[in-house]
Amino acid sequence: MPQDLLGGIAVFLVALPLCLGIALASGAPLFSGIIAGIVGGIVIGFFSQSPLSVSGPAAGLSTIVLSSIQQLGEFSTFLMSVMLAGIFQIIFGVLRLGRIADYIPSAVIRGMLAAIGLTLILKQLPHAVGYDKDYEGDESFLQDDGHNTLSELFYSTIGPLSFSAIFICLASIAILVIFQSNIIKSNRYLKFVPGPLVVVVFGIVANQMISNFIGIEAGLSEDHLVKIPVSADFTSFLNQFSLPDFNAISSIAVWQIAITLALVASIESLLSLEAVDKLDAYKRVSPTNRELIAQGLGNLTSGFIGGLPVTSVIVRSSANVNSGAVNKTSTIAHGIYLLLAVMFVPVVINRIPLSCLAAILLYTGYKLAHPSVFRNKWIKGKAHFFPFVATIVAILFSNLLVGILIGLLFGLYFIVNENYKKALYVTRDGSHYYIKSNKDLSFINKSLLKQTLFDIEDGSDVIIDFAESRFIDLDNDEIIQDFIENSKYRNITVELRKAKN
């Protein structure tokens, strides 16, 4: 329990700038991102049965949210779509549609994790040197500032570098490495101290000391620090929450957007859930249908109080795993920390340098894209390695959903190819042929079966042994019967062995 409560701090520190950045990219009020983070932690964390998955606003939805708000005209109208999307997700869970996650190849899931790790590294390097033009949490190759992931890196190197940001980032990475070492983990007291918390405290103190002793111009300005809304009093804090426009429920556009949000958010959540289970040291399996219901309740709540749509998100979930969390207490705790931070210490939060948060995300990215992951996939063979690499490349140069789709296509090709090659076993001794099926025959095997029978020479003796095939689809059965019928004219004798019903 103490480790999970402390682990929640690490997730909170990762989630905070992401919630704000995603809200900014979505064209929504900044506080709506914080609301979604709070709901994702507390509400979804409570109802979900996943021990490590963390939910909140997702970068993958920002484009949909931005276009939807522009289409509907009012943010309050969009909130109605978020609520309806939550209801759809609950229905998906009740109908047990979560099982679709079971059909995603592990190579694609591993590719997604590695791609997100590499994306984090590429996206955070500009922040590490004080180039904060693009918002935190952007995961797409094409960016809203007119650049892309690679050009952003280029411009961050030719622009004026902030040596304060670089120093704080490098020192922060060193702290994270030290706090993952056995020296700290074996200490009875220090092992419970979250490294990311030490990084943030160091970042605030270091920036203040640089400003005091070297000069204000050497320190990081407000443009390079976290920015969350600061409320003058409790009433103004409550005023940042907003209700949906319930009259908009009759709008067809609201329902269309709700269905889109429900489908995309459900797919992203299931993908993230599957990926987090791969990272879990205990190899626990999270119930997917229960997760859809939890996500639905989260979106229903978030839409009702003025928040962005939420999904399970891999970056925050990975930070949760890396923090040593064991159960969902850390997820709920991070939502509570978000709430308390914006209520009581927003001024302190706004002193956190983005460069030290970049260090946390860089370290998380390295963990996800560790070289050993690539080596293991290479050892497993090309049927694992190529879909894995295809997923990574596609995500890096597009976005999460497009990348997963391309990875699935590569995975499907290798599955079909392996089934195609291994379906039949053929031996030949002169004019004697023995053809044996190694598995059931589906439409995938039509071409191979047709070619195999076509290559048999006239005047041969053929044994077709399909006794182990419990299923032969109609197309393949027709090919066999046509061959037997044609064998009379080719002087071929055929013995057909089929499974007994």
C-alpha positions as CSV (number, residue, x, y, z in Angstrom):
1,M,0.0,0.0,0.0
2,P,2.7,2.7,0.8
3,Q,4.5,1.8,-2.4
4,D,1.3,2.3,-4.4
5,L,0.5,5.6,-2.7
6,L,4.1,6.8,-3.5
7,G,3.9,5.4,-7.0
8,G,0.8,7.5,-7.5
9,I,3.1,10.6,-7.2
10,A,5.2,9.4,-10.2
11,V,2.0,9.0,-12.3
12,F,0.7,12.3,-11.1
13,L,3.9,14.1,-12.2
14,V,3.7,12.5,-15.6
15,A,-0.1,13.1,-16.0
16,L,-0.2,16.7,-15.0
17,P,1.6,18.3,-18.1
18,L,-0.1,15.7,-20.4
19,C,-3.6,16.6,-19.2
20,L,-2.9,20.3,-19.8
21,G,-1.1,19.7,-23.2
22,I,-3.9,17.5,-24.5
23,A,-6.5,20.0,-23.5
24,L,-4.6,22.8,-25.3
25,A,-4.3,20.6,-28.5
26,S,-8.0,19.8,-28.3
27,G,-9.1,23.4,-28.3
28,A,-10.8,22.9,-25.0
29,P,-10.5,24.8,-21.7
30,L,-7.2,23.8,-19.9
31,F,-9.1,22.8,-16.8
32,S,-11.1,20.2,-18.8
33,G,-7.9,18.2,-19.2
34,I,-7.3,18.2,-15.4
35,I,-10.9,17.1,-14.8
36,A,-10.4,14.2,-17.2
37,G,-7.2,13.2,-15.4
38,I,-9.0,13.3,-12.0
39,V,-11.9,11.3,-13.3
40,G,-9.6,8.8,-15.0
41,G,-7.8,8.2,-11.7
42,I,-10.6,8.2,-9.2
43,V,-13.7,7.0,-11.0
44,I,-12.2,4.6,-13.6
45,G,-9.5,3.5,-11.1
46,F,-12.3,2.5,-8.7
47,F,-14.5,0.6,-11.1
48,S,-11.7,-1.0,-13.3
49,Q,-10.3,-4.3,-12.3
50,S,-6.9,-3.6,-14.0
51,P,-4.2,-3.4,-11.3
52,L,-1.9,-1.1,-13.2
53,S,-3.8,0.7,-16.1
54,V,-4.1,4.4,-15.7
55,S,-6.8,6.5,-17.6
56,G,-7.0,10.1,-18.5
57,P,-7.3,12.4,-21.5
58,A,-5.6,10.8,-24.6
59,A,-3.5,12.5,-27.2
60,G,-5.0,10.1,-29.8
61,L,-8.4,11.8,-29.3
62,S,-7.3,15.4,-29.5
63,T,-7.9,15.7,-33.3
64,I,-11.4,14.3,-32.9
65,V,-12.1,16.5,-30.0
66,L,-10.9,19.6,-31.8
67,S,-12.9,19.0,-34.9
68,S,-16.0,18.0,-32.9
69,I,-15.9,21.2,-30.8
70,Q,-15.6,23.3,-34.0
71,Q,-18.4,21.4,-35.6
72,L,-20.8,21.7,-32.6
73,G,-19.9,25.3,-31.9
74,E,-20.0,25.0,-28.1
75,F,-17.9,23.1,-25.6
76,S,-21.0,22.4,-23.5
77,T,-22.7,20.7,-26.5
78,F,-19.6,18.6,-27.0
79,L,-19.8,17.5,-23.3
80,M,-23.2,15.9,-24.2
81,S,-21.4,13.8,-26.8
82,V,-18.8,12.7,-24.2
83,M,-21.6,11.5,-21.8
84,L,-23.4,9.6,-24.6
85,A,-20.1,8.0,-25.6
86,G,-19.8,6.8,-22.0
87,I,-23.2,5.2,-22.2
88,F,-22.2,3.5,-25.5
89,Q,-19.1,2.1,-23.9
90,I,-21.1,0.7,-21.0
91,I,-23.3,-1.1,-23.6
92,F,-20.2,-2.4,-25.3
93,G,-19.0,-3.9,-22.1
94,V,-22.4,-5.5,-21.3
95,L,-22.5,-7.0,-24.8
96,R,-19.0,-8.4,-24.0
97,L,-17.3,-6.8,-27.0
98,G,-14.0,-6.4,-25.1
99,R,-12.9,-9.8,-26.5
100,I,-11.6,-8.2,-29.7
101,A,-8.4,-7.3,-27.8
102,D,-7.6,-11.0,-27.7
103,Y,-7.1,-11.1,-31.5
104,I,-4.3,-8.6,-31.5
105,P,-0.9,-10.4,-32.0
106,S,1.6,-9.9,-29.2
107,A,4.2,-8.7,-31.7
108,V,1.9,-5.7,-32.6
109,I,1.4,-4.9,-28.9
110,R,5.1,-5.0,-28.2
111,G,5.6,-2.9,-31.3
112,M,3.1,-0.4,-29.9
113,L,5.0,-0.2,-26.6
114,A,8.3,0.3,-28.2
115,A,6.9,2.9,-30.7
116,I,5.4,4.9,-27.8
117,G,8.8,4.7,-26.0
118,L,10.6,6.0,-29.1
119,T,7.9,8.7,-29.6
120,L,8.4,9.9,-26.0
121,I,12.2,10.2,-26.6
122,L,11.8,12.0,-29.9
123,K,9.1,14.3,-28.6
124,Q,10.8,15.1,-25.2
125,L,14.2,15.9,-26.5
126,P,13.1,19.5,-27.6
127,H,11.7,20.1,-24.1
128,A,14.9,18.8,-22.6
129,V,16.8,21.6,-24.3
130,G,14.2,24.3,-23.5
131,Y,12.4,24.3,-26.9
132,D,8.8,24.2,-25.8
133,K,7.0,25.2,-28.9
134,D,4.9,22.0,-29.2
135,Y,2.6,21.0,-26.3
136,E,3.4,18.1,-23.9
137,G,1.5,14.9,-24.8
138,D,1.6,15.3,-28.6
139,E,2.1,11.8,-30.0
140,S,1.3,12.3,-33.7
141,F,4.0,12.7,-36.3
142,L,2.4,15.8,-37.8
143,Q,2.1,18.6,-35.2
144,D,-0.2,21.5,-34.8
145,D,2.7,24.0,-34.9
146,G,3.3,23.1,-38.5
147,H,6.3,20.9,-37.8
148,N,6.6,17.2,-37.5
149,T,8.5,15.0,-35.0
150,L,11.8,15.2,-37.0
151,S,11.7,18.8,-38.0
152,E,10.9,19.7,-34.4
153,L,14.1,18.0,-33.4
154,F,16.0,20.0,-36.0
155,Y,14.7,23.3,-35.0
156,S,15.3,22.6,-31.4
157,T,19.1,22.2,-32.2
158,I,19.5,25.4,-34.3
159,G,17.5,27.6,-32.0
160,P,18.9,29.2,-28.8
161,L,19.5,26.4,-26.4
162,S,18.7,26.8,-22.7
163,F,21.7,25.5,-20.7
164,S,19.6,25.7,-17.6
165,A,17.0,23.3,-19.1
166,I,19.7,21.0,-20.3
167,F,21.4,20.9,-16.9
168,I,18.2,20.3,-15.1
169,C,17.2,17.5,-17.5
170,L,20.5,15.7,-17.4
171,A,20.8,16.0,-13.6
172,S,17.2,14.7,-13.4
173,I,17.9,11.7,-15.5
174,A,20.9,10.9,-13.3
175,I,18.7,11.1,-10.2
176,L,16.2,8.7,-11.8
177,V,19.0,6.2,-12.7
178,I,20.3,6.4,-9.1
179,F,16.9,5.8,-7.6
180,Q,16.5,2.7,-9.8
181,S,19.8,1.3,-8.6
182,N,20.2,-1.4,-5.9
183,I,21.9,1.1,-3.6
184,I,18.6,2.9,-3.2
185,K,16.3,-0.1,-3.5
186,S,18.2,-1.9,-0.7
187,N,17.9,1.1,1.7
188,R,15.0,0.6,4.1
189,Y,14.0,4.2,4.0
190,L,15.0,5.5,0.6
191,K,13.4,2.7,-1.3
192,F,10.0,4.2,-0.6
193,V,11.0,7.6,-2.0
194,P,9.7,8.1,-5.6
195,G,12.5,9.2,-7.9
196,P,10.2,11.5,-9.9
197,L,9.3,13.4,-6.8
198,V,13.0,14.0,-6.0
199,V,13.4,15.1,-9.6
200,V,10.6,17.7,-9.4
201,V,11.9,19.1,-6.1
202,F,15.4,19.3,-7.5
203,G,14.1,21.0,-10.7
204,I,12.2,23.7,-8.7
205,V,15.2,24.3,-6.4
206,A,17.8,24.3,-9.1
207,N,15.9,26.8,-11.3
208,Q,15.4,29.1,-8.3
209,M,19.1,28.9,-7.4
210,I,20.2,29.6,-11.0
211,S,17.9,32.7,-11.1
212,N,19.2,33.9,-7.7
213,F,22.9,33.3,-8.1
214,I,23.6,33.6,-11.8
215,G,20.8,35.9,-12.9
216,I,17.1,35.9,-13.8
217,E,17.9,35.7,-17.5
218,A,19.8,32.5,-16.9
219,G,16.9,30.8,-15.2
220,L,13.9,29.3,-16.9
221,S,11.0,31.8,-17.7
222,E,7.3,31.0,-17.3
223,D,7.2,29.7,-20.9
224,H,9.4,26.8,-19.8
225,L,7.4,25.9,-16.6
226,V,4.2,24.1,-16.0
227,K,1.1,26.2,-16.4
228,I,-2.1,25.2,-14.6
229,P,-5.1,27.5,-13.9
230,V,-4.9,29.3,-10.5
231,S,-8.1,29.9,-8.7
232,A,-8.5,33.0,-6.5
233,D,-10.9,31.2,-4.1
234,F,-13.0,28.0,-3.8
235,T,-15.9,29.5,-5.7
236,S,-13.8,30.4,-8.7
237,F,-12.3,26.9,-8.5
238,L,-15.8,25.4,-8.7
239,N,-16.7,27.7,-11.6
240,Q,-14.1,25.9,-13.7
241,F,-16.4,22.8,-13.8
242,S,-19.2,23.0,-16.3
243,L,-22.4,21.1,-17.2
244,P,-23.3,19.7,-20.6
245,D,-26.0,21.2,-22.7
246,F,-28.7,18.6,-22.2
247,N,-30.9,20.2,-24.9
248,A,-28.3,19.1,-27.4
249,I,-29.3,15.4,-27.0
250,S,-31.7,15.8,-29.9
251,S,-28.9,16.7,-32.3
252,I,-27.9,14.1,-34.8
253,A,-24.3,15.5,-34.9
254,V,-24.0,15.0,-31.1
255,W,-24.9,11.3,-31.5
256,Q,-22.6,10.8,-34.4
257,I,-19.7,12.3,-32.5
258,A,-20.6,10.2,-29.5
259,I,-20.4,7.0,-31.5
260,T,-17.1,8.0,-33.0
261,L,-15.7,8.8,-29.5
262,A,-17.0,5.6,-28.0
263,L,-15.4,3.4,-30.8
264,V,-12.0,5.1,-30.8
265,A,-11.8,5.5,-27.0
266,S,-12.7,1.8,-26.6
267,I,-10.1,0.6,-29.1
268,E,-7.4,2.7,-27.5
269,S,-8.3,1.5,-24.0
270,L,-8.3,-2.1,-25.0
271,L,-5.0,-1.7,-26.8
272,S,-3.5,0.0,-23.7
273,L,-4.9,-2.6,-21.4
274,E,-3.4,-5.4,-23.4
275,A,0.0,-3.6,-23.4
276,V,0.0,-2.9,-19.7
277,D,-0.7,-6.6,-19.0
278,K,2.4,-7.4,-21.0
279,L,4.4,-5.0,-18.7
280,D,3.0,-6.4,-15.5
281,A,5.6,-8.3,-13.5
282,Y,2.9,-10.6,-12.1
283,K,1.5,-11.3,-15.6
284,R,-2.1,-10.7,-14.5
285,V,-4.9,-10.5,-17.0
286,S,-7.3,-7.6,-16.8
287,P,-11.0,-8.3,-17.7
288,T,-11.7,-6.3,-20.9
289,N,-15.4,-6.2,-20.7
290,R,-15.2,-4.8,-17.1
291,E,-12.7,-2.2,-18.4
292,L,-15.2,-1.0,-21.1
293,I,-17.8,-0.5,-18.4
294,A,-15.3,1.4,-16.2
295,Q,-14.3,3.6,-19.2
296,G,-17.9,4.2,-19.9
297,L,-18.6,5.3,-16.4
298,G,-15.5,7.5,-16.5
299,N,-16.7,9.3,-19.7
300,L,-20.2,9.6,-18.4
301,T,-18.8,11.4,-15.3
302,S,-16.2,13.4,-17.2
303,G,-18.7,14.7,-19.6
304,F,-21.1,15.6,-16.8
305,I,-18.7,17.8,-14.9
306,G,-16.9,19.4,-17.9
307,G,-14.0,17.1,-18.7
308,L,-12.4,15.7,-21.9
309,P,-13.1,12.1,-23.0
310,V,-10.9,9.6,-21.3
311,T,-9.2,6.4,-22.3
312,S,-6.6,4.0,-20.7
313,V,-3.3,5.5,-21.7
314,I,0.0,3.7,-22.0
315,V,2.4,6.5,-21.1
316,R,0.9,7.0,-17.6
317,S,0.4,3.3,-17.2
318,S,4.0,2.7,-18.0
319,A,5.1,5.3,-15.5
320,N,2.9,3.4,-13.0
321,V,4.6,0.1,-13.7
322,N,8.1,1.7,-13.5
323,S,7.2,3.3,-10.1
324,G,6.8,-0.2,-8.7
325,A,3.1,0.0,-8.2
326,V,1.3,-3.4,-7.5
327,N,-2.4,-2.6,-7.5
328,K,-4.8,0.1,-8.6
329,T,-4.4,2.1,-5.4
330,S,-1.7,4.1,-7.2
331,T,-4.1,4.9,-10.0
332,I,-6.7,6.2,-7.6
333,A,-4.1,8.1,-5.6
334,H,-2.8,9.9,-8.7
335,G,-6.3,11.2,-9.4
336,I,-6.6,12.5,-5.8
337,Y,-3.2,14.1,-6.1
338,L,-4.3,15.9,-9.2
339,L,-7.4,17.2,-7.4
340,L,-5.5,18.4,-4.3
341,A,-2.7,20.0,-6.4
342,V,-5.1,22.2,-8.4
343,M,-7.1,23.1,-5.3
344,F,-4.3,23.9,-2.8
345,V,-0.8,24.2,-4.5
346,P,-1.2,25.5,-8.0
347,V,1.4,28.2,-7.5
348,V,4.0,25.5,-6.5
349,I,3.0,23.3,-9.4
350,N,3.6,26.2,-11.8
351,R,7.2,26.4,-10.7
352,I,8.0,22.9,-12.1
353,P,10.4,23.1,-15.1
354,L,9.2,21.2,-18.2
355,S,12.7,20.0,-18.7
356,C,12.7,17.9,-15.5
357,L,9.3,16.4,-16.5
358,A,10.9,15.7,-19.9
359,A,13.5,13.7,-18.1
360,I,10.9,11.6,-16.4
361,L,9.2,10.9,-19.8
362,L,12.6,10.3,-21.5
363,Y,13.4,7.7,-18.9
364,T,10.0,6.1,-19.3
365,G,10.5,6.0,-23.1
366,Y,13.9,4.3,-22.7
367,K,12.3,1.6,-20.5
368,L,9.6,1.0,-23.1
369,A,12.0,0.9,-26.1
370,H,14.9,-0.9,-24.4
371,P,17.3,-2.6,-26.9
372,S,16.6,-6.0,-25.3
373,V,13.0,-5.8,-26.6
374,F,14.3,-5.5,-30.2
375,R,16.8,-8.3,-29.6
376,N,14.1,-10.7,-28.2
377,K,11.8,-10.1,-31.2
378,W,14.7,-10.8,-33.6
379,I,15.4,-14.1,-31.9
380,K,11.8,-15.2,-32.2
381,G,12.0,-15.0,-36.0
382,K,10.7,-12.9,-38.8
383,A,7.0,-13.7,-38.1
384,H,7.4,-11.8,-34.9
385,F,10.1,-9.3,-35.8
386,F,8.6,-7.8,-39.0
387,P,5.1,-7.0,-37.7
388,F,6.9,-5.6,-34.6
389,V,9.0,-3.3,-36.7
390,A,6.2,-2.4,-39.0
391,T,4.1,-1.3,-36.1
392,I,6.9,0.9,-34.7
393,V,7.6,2.6,-38.0
394,A,3.9,3.2,-38.8
395,I,3.2,4.7,-35.4
396,L,6.3,6.9,-35.5
397,F,5.3,8.4,-38.9
398,S,1.5,8.5,-38.3
399,N,-0.4,8.0,-35.1
400,L,-1.3,5.2,-32.7
401,L,-4.4,3.8,-34.4
402,V,-3.1,4.0,-38.0
403,G,0.1,2.3,-36.8
404,I,-1.7,-0.5,-35.1
405,L,-3.8,-1.1,-38.2
406,I,-0.7,-1.4,-40.3
407,G,0.9,-3.6,-37.8
408,L,-2.2,-5.8,-37.8
409,L,-2.0,-6.1,-41.6
410,F,1.6,-7.2,-41.4
411,G,0.8,-9.7,-38.6
412,L,-2.2,-11.1,-40.6
413,Y,0.1,-11.6,-43.6
414,F,2.6,-13.7,-41.6
415,I,-0.3,-15.7,-40.0
416,V,-1.8,-16.4,-43.4
417,N,1.6,-17.2,-44.9
418,E,2.5,-19.6,-42.1
419,N,-0.9,-21.4,-42.3
420,Y,-0.5,-21.5,-46.1
421,K,3.0,-23.1,-46.0
422,K,2.3,-25.7,-43.3
423,A,-1.1,-26.8,-44.2
424,L,0.0,-29.8,-46.4
425,Y,2.8,-32.3,-46.3
426,V,3.7,-33.9,-49.6
427,T,6.0,-36.8,-50.3
428,R,6.8,-38.5,-53.6
429,D,8.3,-41.9,-54.5
430,G,8.4,-42.1,-58.3
431,S,4.8,-42.1,-59.4
432,H,3.5,-42.5,-55.9
433,Y,2.3,-39.5,-54.0
434,Y,1.3,-39.1,-50.4
435,I,-0.5,-35.9,-49.5
436,K,-1.3,-35.3,-45.8
437,S,-3.1,-32.4,-44.2
438,N,-1.5,-31.0,-41.0
439,K,-4.5,-29.0,-39.9
440,D,-8.0,-28.0,-40.9
441,L,-8.3,-26.6,-44.3
442,S,-9.9,-23.1,-44.8
443,F,-10.2,-20.7,-47.7
444,I,-6.6,-19.6,-46.9
445,N,-5.3,-23.0,-48.2
446,K,-7.3,-23.1,-51.5
447,S,-4.4,-22.0,-53.6
448,L,-1.9,-24.4,-52.1
449,L,-4.2,-27.4,-52.4
450,K,-5.1,-26.5,-56.0
451,Q,-1.4,-26.1,-57.0
452,T,-0.4,-29.3,-55.2
453,L,-3.0,-31.4,-57.0
454,F,-2.3,-29.7,-60.3
455,D,1.4,-30.7,-60.1
456,I,0.7,-34.4,-59.9
457,E,1.8,-36.2,-63.1
458,D,-0.6,-38.3,-65.2
459,G,-0.5,-42.1,-64.4
460,S,0.3,-41.6,-60.7
461,D,-1.0,-43.3,-57.6
462,V,-2.2,-40.8,-55.1
463,I,-3.1,-41.1,-51.4
464,I,-4.9,-38.0,-50.0
465,D,-4.8,-38.4,-46.2
466,F,-7.1,-35.8,-44.7
467,A,-8.1,-38.0,-41.7
468,E,-6.8,-35.4,-39.2
469,S,-8.7,-32.6,-40.7
470,R,-11.9,-32.1,-38.7
471,F,-12.9,-29.3,-40.9
472,I,-12.6,-28.8,-44.7
473,D,-14.5,-25.8,-46.1
474,L,-16.7,-26.3,-49.1
475,D,-14.3,-24.7,-51.6
476,N,-11.5,-27.1,-50.7
477,D,-13.8,-30.0,-50.7
478,E,-14.9,-29.0,-54.2
479,I,-11.3,-28.9,-55.4
480,I,-10.7,-32.4,-54.1
481,Q,-13.9,-33.8,-55.8
482,D,-13.0,-32.1,-59.0
483,F,-9.5,-33.6,-58.9
484,I,-11.0,-37.1,-58.3
485,E,-13.4,-36.6,-61.2
486,N,-10.6,-35.4,-63.5
487,S,-8.3,-38.3,-62.4
488,K,-10.3,-40.7,-64.6
489,Y,-9.1,-38.9,-67.7
490,R,-5.4,-38.7,-66.5
491,N,-5.0,-42.3,-65.5
492,I,-4.5,-41.4,-61.9
493,T,-5.7,-43.7,-59.0
494,V,-6.8,-41.8,-55.9
495,E,-7.4,-43.0,-52.4
496,L,-9.1,-40.4,-50.2
497,R,-8.9,-40.8,-46.4
498,K,-11.2,-38.4,-44.5
499,A,-12.0,-38.0,-40.9
500,K,-14.9,-40.1,-39.5
501,N,-17.8,-38.1,-38.3
